[in-house]
Structure formats: structure tokens, C-alpha cells
């Protein structure tokens, strides 16, 4: 009887360790993938655009090869353009990923209209070296018409 109990205890201990290690692996994977999604790239883009943070904005901006650096372009834009009166709703309306490209639809509030408007805007996002970046060459003109991109 004592041997059976010891065997069961060993078995449950092994199973417990396997489950614990699997949970730790899942948590580590989740930590490394959070913040690296098309939706998080669009959220970061809109937040950085609103607060005019050139470094954060440049980190999530995709431009074609041969374009001047994003940081340089954002500095020039912010020197010419007053702050954009936009904010966004955190939850995406839709996101779809196809390989290294994605489409994210967000609800954006435009505050310079009377009354303020909400528009559904599509953001095209590309994965470059494992990081998602907003393709600014495909931004819709309204409400971004003030950005000379």
C-alpha cells in the first residue's frame, strides 16, 4: 500500500512540474508577443502622433526603401503642422493578418469638427524584422490630410 501511494505521489509531482513548466513557458511567450502586434503598432502610432513623440512614432513608421529616415520626416512635419486634433478608441474594430502584412480598423475621434466625429479608419501594417509598423504611404487623407506624407 505504501509503495502505491509513493508511486502516485511521484506521478502527481511529475505532472505538477510539467504543468507548471508549461504555464511558465506560456507566460514568457505571452510577455514577448504582447506589444508586438499590428493592433499595438497602430495604438502606439496614434498615441505618439497625438503627443508628437518623434522617437516613438519613428519606431512604428514604415516607409519604402530609399525614403528619408522617418525620424527626419516627422521632425519636419511637426515643425510645419500644428497638433492633429485626433484621438482613438483602444479596441480595434477589426484586425486581419496575412503573412507579413495586416489590416487594422480603428475608430478615430476627430476633435476639430462640430460636433466631434468618429471615423472608422483602416491602417495597413507591415512586419519588418519581426516588428509591426504602420505603412504611412497608405494612410487615408482625412483626418491625416495635414500630414505631407
Secondary structure as GFF3:
##gff-version 3
##sequence-region A 1 149
A	DSSP	alpha_helix	2	33	.	.	.	ID=ss1
A	DSSP	alpha_helix	38	51	.	.	.	ID=ss2
A	DSSP	alpha_helix	54	59	.	.	.	ID=ss3
A	DSSP	beta_strand	61	62	.	.	.	ID=ss4
A	DSSP	alpha_helix	70	80	.	.	.	ID=ss5
A	DSSP	beta_strand	86	88	.	.	.	ID=ss6
A	DSSP	beta_strand	94	98	.	.	.	ID=ss7
A	DSSP	beta_strand	101	110	.	.	.	ID=ss8
A	DSSP	beta_strand	117	128	.	.	.	ID=ss9
A	DSSP	beta_strand	131	135	.	.	.	ID=ss10
A	DSSP	three_ten_helix	136	138	.	.	.	ID=ss11
A	DSSP	alpha_helix	141	144	.	.	.	ID=ss12
###
